[in-house]
Amino acid sequence: MKLGMHFDHDTVVAVIGAGMMGAGIAQLAAQSGHAVRLFDSQPGATDRALARIDADLALSLQRGRIDAAERAAVRGRIRAASDFAELAGCGLAVEAIVENLEAKKALFRELESVLGADAVLATNTSSISITAIAQGLAQPGRVIGWHFFNPVTRMKLVEVIAGVETDPELVIAMHALSKAWGKTSIDAPNAPGFVVNRVARPYYAEGLRLLAERVAAPEAIDRLLREAGGFAMGPFELIDLIGADVNLSVTESVFAATAWDTRYAPHVIQQELVRAGRYGRKTGRGFYDYREGAKPPLAQTVAAKPAAGVAPAVAFGSDAGLLAVLRERLQRADVAVSVDPALAPETLRVGSDVCALTDGRTLAERRCGDATAPTVLLDLARDFDTTTVLGAAGSAEALAALATVLKPAGVDLIGLADVAGLVVMRTIAGLVNEAADLMTWTATSAAAIDTAMRLGTAYTQGPLAWADAIGPARVVGVLERLQAHYGETRYRRAPRLSAVHYAKETFHG
């Protein structure tokens, strides 16, 4: 195959690195009709990878996704290679080794001496510069980033990343191959973290900071972001799935590549887990305990305690804003709801307590010198009509009253410490800001970013679409208050977010 020409089923694929990602790429290539040579320098690694592939194919057979003949054909296309010499003749080599620049450069130098001059060298790096990986090679034009997501055989996204020297025709060919393998591909900028790992940084960073501030236990934060935020997994269960060591490595890579921008600094909580060897599922312990017999912790919720068996009176302001959906849900659940024009926008009164949607300030900040300020702060939900849980900060008595009102509508309440922005609102503001920052400094579109985050991380909604739904002005306000509260640049507004805000536009037009 010549660079720029299409790949076909006769293209033999070499996969170097037989870990979780490498095994997945090898299986995907074989399922797409290619002969595969799987190599790993670690003793026993390819055997473990083949066993993992066998188990996944057996499960697919059991669930009716494939038949016995297809299972045998796929498995027959994958062969373990014992040394580099067995990779000769491969037209595409996909590197999936440790996330270390020097190790990847050394590997590609070796591959150059083994593979033909027309072979393509693809790296599955999640954050390292493609230009840096290709530096010093005889043919840097044949090096390209091809970043898959775990599990490879099921996640629909792949990022295609060109370095400075990458042949433009190769980019076209890799998009075509991605499509042939059943993936949706996007052009990702050769910038720290590319798209998904860059935009997702606040998801982990804010989760870890909230945990450090003791807003709630990990299982409570995870449940709020999963059920109220609409994310497939909470940050801690996701880190445990990815591997705390892998996630930390990506964080450190982005941190270094952004000239030590403190927004991307690793958190000591995660560093300590890694030092202790608690990487998550693969080691049996991470934020959670996965050892045999261990029971997953349940998020503690606020008990409903109606006074004297009578539910507290509920009233919404005339302008319910985002809470209008919650008002309608309570009414459908036969909760008596009235309208009080004296209430501020996006507030409700439960008994004698006024509950307001968080605007990024703490309850203490809002109440300082203002006796009319809310006594309860309510966290954001992606959809107040379907969420099964909400978070709120306030006194125990006020939270119990709110829980009583929410219970008939099928909504649990999680009590939160009084921290700026609470959980969902603060996380969404961070994700939106990071996505807007990526738009500022690269040519990546809002549509590409949202597609990448939906398909690469299983977000229900892209962050920029969410910003459009709640209003860029709201995001700006939350970030400004977070920045004022913490007195640091971590929450500084992205220029593109400011531009959209001042122009009174939306990210998707």
Secondary structure, DSSP 8 states (H G I E B T S, - for coil): --TTS---TT--EEEE--SHHHHHHHHHHHHTT--EEEE-SSTTHHHHHHHHHHHHHHHHHHTTSS-HHHHHHHHHHEEE-SSGGGGTT-SEEEE---S-HHHHHHHHHHHHHHS-TT-EEEE--SSS-HHHHHTT-S-GGGEEEEE--SSTTT--EEEEEE-TT--HHHHHHHHHHHHHTT-EEEE--SSTTTTHHHHTHHHHHHHHHHHHTTSS-HHHHHHIIIIIS--SS-HHHHHHHH-HHHHHHHHHHHHHHTTS-GGG---HHHHHHHHTT--BGGGTBSSSB-STT-------------BTTB---EEE-S--GGGHHHHHHHHHTT--EEE-TTS-TTEEEETTEEEEE--SS-HHHHHTT-TTS-SEEE---S-TTT-SEEEEEE-HHHHHHHHHHHGGGT-EEEE----TTTTHHHHHHHHHHHHHHHHHHS---HHHHHHHHHHHH--SS-HHHHHHHH-HHHHHHHHHHHHHHHTSGGG---HHHHHHHHTT--TT-
